[in-house]
Amino acid sequence: MVTRLLVNGTATDQVGALDRGLAYGDGLFESIRMVGKLVPLWPRHMQRLAEGCARLQLPPPDPAQLWCEVQQVSQGLPHAVVRISVTRGAGERGYVLPASPRPTRVVAAFAPPPVASAVHAAGVRLRLCELRLAEQPLLAGIKHLNRLEQVLARAEWNDPAIADGILRDSHERVISATMANLFVVIDGELLTPALDRCGVAGVARAEVLAVCPQARVAELGLEALSTASEVFLSSSVRGILPVHSLDEWHYVPGTVTRELQQHWHDLGFSMEQGG
């Protein structure tokens, strides 16, 4: 349930029917985990939002204004997930870009999703999705508003014991989970899939790569996951989640996973108690 919601700074839940975000998915969003008034990954969220706006030729919002609105919608919540959505705003019918766009800015606060403490300790169960992600290098990495691929992939299962699904591209390369980025440890090396053709480059993924300079971005086939000694997901909302199984393959959370969980805890995310 939405706790607070602002549209262009005004307390309302109404967005124009001609908004290009609704008509074409013409925009971006960020899902941000807050701890009280603190946002440990705020700089990374703002960097990705700015880079996405540049890619879409979309006027970027003012980070200071967003910060004020984030604080406003989350007021009184000890923990919150804030979603910032930015669209190109209203426009005439057709794909041509408005000559003078007036972006729509939506800032909403939600209660964080429940994550049992045992999940961070023992890990989650994954499945392999049948849906393949389409390749579009221009949109690869950014968090644009069109998430239909993820919606359809998530519709493939309804077993509550399965936390997420692994997505591949049309060349059978492993890309990510539906709601998180993926990391594996193979022969002692930390690897994460390349996202230059499709997928979302998460801010949590960026944090892991920054604090683990030995980590490597690589093309990974499904067979690589069968040889991994550790597998975990990274998410700005759910943190570092160990994976204990992917279909018939099983894993045990190891040293790399536990060290990164401790890093998340040190950033201020109190839900990280896996070690």
C-alpha positions as CSV (number, residue, x, y, z in Angstrom):
1,M,0.0,0.0,0.0
2,V,1.3,3.5,-0.9
3,T,2.0,5.5,2.3
4,R,2.7,8.8,0.6
5,L,2.6,10.0,-3.0
6,L,3.6,13.2,-4.7
7,V,3.2,14.0,-8.4
8,N,5.3,17.0,-9.4
9,G,5.5,17.9,-5.8
10,T,1.7,17.8,-5.1
11,A,0.0,15.3,-2.9
12,T,-2.1,13.4,-5.5
13,D,-2.4,10.0,-7.1
14,Q,-3.5,11.5,-10.5
15,V,-1.3,11.4,-13.6
16,G,-2.5,12.7,-17.0
17,A,-4.0,10.2,-19.4
18,L,-1.8,11.6,-22.2
19,D,1.4,11.2,-20.2
20,R,4.0,9.5,-22.4
21,G,5.0,7.3,-19.5
22,L,1.6,5.7,-19.7
23,A,1.3,5.8,-23.5
24,Y,4.8,4.5,-24.4
25,G,6.7,3.6,-21.2
26,D,8.7,6.8,-22.0
27,G,10.6,7.3,-18.8
28,L,12.7,5.8,-16.0
29,F,12.3,4.8,-12.4
30,E,14.4,4.1,-9.3
31,S,13.4,1.8,-6.3
32,I,15.3,3.1,-3.3
33,R,15.6,1.5,0.2
34,M,15.6,3.9,3.1
35,V,16.6,3.4,6.7
36,G,14.9,6.1,8.6
37,K,16.0,9.3,6.9
38,L,19.1,7.7,5.4
39,V,19.6,6.4,1.9
40,P,22.9,4.6,1.8
41,L,22.9,4.2,-2.0
42,W,21.5,7.6,-2.9
43,P,24.5,8.8,-5.0
44,R,24.4,5.6,-7.1
45,H,20.7,6.0,-7.7
46,M,21.1,9.6,-8.8
47,Q,24.0,8.7,-11.0
48,R,22.0,5.9,-12.8
49,L,19.0,8.2,-13.1
50,A,21.1,10.9,-14.7
51,E,22.7,8.5,-17.1
52,G,19.3,7.0,-18.0
53,C,17.9,10.5,-18.7
54,A,20.9,11.3,-20.9
55,R,20.3,8.0,-22.8
56,L,16.6,8.8,-23.4
57,Q,17.3,12.5,-24.1
58,L,15.1,13.3,-21.2
59,P,15.5,16.5,-19.0
60,P,16.9,15.2,-15.7
61,P,15.2,16.0,-12.4
62,D,16.9,18.1,-9.8
63,P,18.5,15.7,-7.2
64,A,18.0,18.3,-4.4
65,Q,14.3,18.5,-5.2
66,L,14.0,14.7,-5.3
67,W,15.8,14.5,-2.0
68,C,13.3,16.8,-0.3
69,E,10.4,14.9,-1.8
70,V,11.8,11.6,-0.8
71,Q,12.1,12.8,2.8
72,Q,8.6,14.1,2.7
73,V,6.9,11.0,1.5
74,S,8.9,8.7,3.9
75,Q,8.3,10.9,7.0
76,G,7.4,8.8,10.0
77,L,8.4,5.5,8.4
78,P,11.3,3.7,10.2
79,H,12.0,1.8,6.9
80,A,10.6,2.5,3.4
81,V,11.0,1.7,-0.2
82,V,10.7,4.9,-2.3
83,R,10.0,4.8,-6.0
84,I,11.0,7.7,-8.1
85,S,9.4,7.7,-11.6
86,V,10.3,10.3,-14.2
87,T,8.4,10.4,-17.6
88,R,8.7,12.8,-20.5
89,G,5.3,14.2,-19.5
90,A,2.2,14.8,-21.7
91,G,2.6,14.9,-25.4
92,E,0.7,14.8,-28.7
93,R,-0.2,11.4,-30.2
94,G,2.8,9.8,-31.9
95,Y,6.3,8.9,-31.2
96,V,8.0,12.2,-32.1
97,L,9.7,13.8,-29.1
98,P,8.0,16.9,-27.8
99,A,10.0,20.0,-28.7
100,S,9.7,21.4,-25.1
101,P,9.0,18.4,-22.8
102,R,7.6,19.0,-19.4
103,P,8.6,15.8,-17.4
104,T,6.3,14.2,-14.9
105,R,7.9,13.4,-11.5
106,V,6.3,10.8,-9.2
107,V,7.7,10.1,-5.8
108,A,6.0,7.4,-3.7
109,A,6.8,5.6,-0.4
110,F,5.9,2.0,0.3
111,A,6.4,-0.3,3.3
112,P,9.4,-2.5,2.5
113,P,8.7,-6.1,1.4
114,P,8.9,-8.6,4.2
115,V,12.1,-10.7,4.1
116,A,12.6,-13.3,6.8
117,S,15.9,-13.2,8.6
118,A,16.4,-16.9,7.7
119,V,16.5,-15.9,4.1
120,H,19.7,-13.9,4.5
121,A,21.2,-16.8,6.4
122,A,20.2,-19.8,4.4
123,G,19.4,-18.3,1.0
124,V,16.6,-18.4,-1.5
125,R,15.4,-20.8,-4.1
126,L,15.4,-19.9,-7.8
127,R,14.0,-21.3,-11.0
128,L,15.0,-20.9,-14.6
129,C,12.5,-18.8,-16.7
130,E,11.4,-19.8,-20.2
131,L,11.1,-16.1,-21.3
132,R,14.2,-14.7,-23.2
133,L,15.1,-11.1,-22.8
134,A,15.2,-9.1,-26.1
135,E,18.5,-7.4,-27.0
136,Q,18.5,-3.6,-27.3
137,P,22.0,-2.1,-26.5
138,L,20.6,1.5,-26.5
139,L,18.3,0.5,-23.5
140,A,20.6,-2.0,-21.9
141,G,21.5,-1.2,-18.3
142,I,19.0,1.6,-17.7
143,K,15.8,1.1,-15.6
144,H,13.2,2.3,-18.1
145,L,9.5,2.1,-17.4
146,N,8.7,-0.9,-19.7
147,R,9.0,-4.0,-17.5
148,L,6.7,-6.3,-19.5
149,E,9.4,-8.9,-19.9
150,Q,9.8,-9.1,-16.2
151,V,6.1,-9.2,-15.7
152,L,5.6,-12.1,-18.0
153,A,8.6,-13.9,-16.6
154,R,7.2,-13.6,-13.1
155,A,3.9,-15.0,-14.3
156,E,5.6,-18.3,-15.1
157,W,5.3,-19.5,-11.5
158,N,3.1,-19.1,-8.4
159,D,5.0,-21.2,-5.9
160,P,5.7,-19.0,-2.9
161,A,8.8,-21.1,-2.1
162,I,10.5,-19.8,-5.3
163,A,11.9,-16.3,-4.6
164,D,12.9,-15.3,-8.2
165,G,13.7,-16.6,-11.7
166,I,16.8,-16.5,-13.8
167,L,16.5,-14.8,-17.2
168,R,18.6,-15.5,-20.3
169,D,18.8,-13.7,-23.6
170,S,18.1,-15.2,-27.1
171,H,21.7,-16.5,-27.2
172,E,21.2,-18.4,-24.0
173,R,23.5,-16.1,-22.0
174,V,22.5,-15.7,-18.4
175,I,21.6,-12.1,-17.7
176,S,19.9,-11.6,-14.2
177,A,17.0,-12.6,-12.0
178,T,13.7,-10.9,-12.7
179,M,14.1,-8.5,-9.7
180,A,17.9,-8.5,-9.0
181,N,21.3,-8.9,-10.4
182,L,23.2,-12.1,-10.2
183,F,26.7,-13.0,-9.0
184,V,28.5,-16.3,-9.0
185,V,31.8,-17.5,-7.5
186,I,33.6,-20.0,-9.8
187,D,37.0,-21.3,-9.0
188,G,37.4,-18.6,-6.4
189,E,36.6,-15.8,-8.9
190,L,33.6,-13.5,-8.5
191,L,31.7,-13.0,-11.7
192,T,28.5,-11.2,-12.8
193,P,26.8,-11.3,-16.3
194,A,27.6,-8.6,-18.9
195,L,24.6,-6.3,-19.4
196,D,25.6,-4.5,-22.6
197,R,22.8,-6.0,-24.7
198,C,19.9,-6.2,-22.2
199,G,19.1,-6.3,-18.5
200,V,19.2,-3.7,-15.8
201,A,22.5,-2.6,-14.2
202,G,21.5,-2.3,-10.6
203,V,22.9,0.2,-8.1
204,A,23.6,-2.7,-5.7
205,R,25.5,-4.4,-8.5
206,A,27.5,-1.3,-8.9
207,E,28.3,-1.2,-5.2
208,V,29.5,-4.8,-5.3
209,L,31.7,-4.2,-8.2
210,A,33.2,-1.1,-6.5
211,V,34.1,-2.8,-3.3
212,C,35.3,-6.0,-5.0
213,P,37.8,-4.8,-7.6
214,Q,38.7,-8.4,-8.3
215,A,35.2,-9.1,-9.5
216,R,34.8,-9.5,-13.3
217,V,32.0,-8.8,-15.7
218,A,31.7,-11.7,-18.2
219,E,29.4,-13.5,-20.5
220,L,28.0,-16.5,-18.6
221,G,26.2,-19.5,-20.0
222,L,23.8,-21.6,-18.0
223,E,26.5,-24.3,-17.6
224,A,28.6,-21.8,-15.6
225,L,25.9,-21.8,-12.8
226,S,26.2,-25.6,-12.5
227,T,29.9,-25.2,-11.5
228,A,29.5,-22.3,-9.1
229,S,30.5,-22.7,-5.5
230,E,28.5,-19.6,-4.4
231,V,25.5,-17.8,-6.0
232,F,23.9,-14.7,-4.7
233,L,21.5,-11.9,-5.8
234,S,22.1,-8.2,-5.3
235,S,19.2,-5.7,-5.0
236,S,19.0,-2.2,-3.6
237,V,15.7,-3.2,-1.9
238,R,16.5,-6.7,-0.7
239,G,20.2,-6.4,-0.2
240,I,22.5,-9.4,-0.7
241,L,20.5,-12.6,-0.9
242,P,22.3,-16.0,-1.0
243,V,21.0,-18.6,-3.3
244,H,20.7,-22.1,-2.0
245,S,19.2,-23.7,-5.1
246,L,18.4,-23.2,-8.8
247,D,16.2,-26.0,-10.0
248,E,18.2,-29.1,-9.4
249,W,21.5,-27.3,-8.5
250,H,22.3,-26.5,-4.9
251,Y,24.7,-24.1,-3.3
252,V,26.0,-23.1,0.1
253,P,26.5,-19.4,1.1
254,G,30.3,-18.9,1.3
255,T,32.9,-16.4,2.4
256,V,32.3,-13.9,-0.5
257,T,28.6,-13.8,0.1
258,R,29.0,-13.3,3.9
259,E,31.6,-10.6,3.5
260,L,29.3,-8.6,1.2
261,Q,26.4,-9.1,3.5
262,Q,28.5,-7.6,6.3
263,H,29.4,-4.7,4.0
264,W,25.6,-4.1,3.4
265,H,25.1,-4.2,7.2
266,D,27.9,-1.7,7.7
267,L,26.2,0.6,5.1
268,G,23.2,0.8,7.4
269,F,20.9,-1.9,6.1
270,S,20.0,-3.7,9.3
271,M,18.2,-6.6,7.6
272,E,21.6,-8.1,6.7
273,Q,22.2,-10.6,9.4
274,G,23.4,-13.6,7.4
275,G,26.8,-14.1,8.8
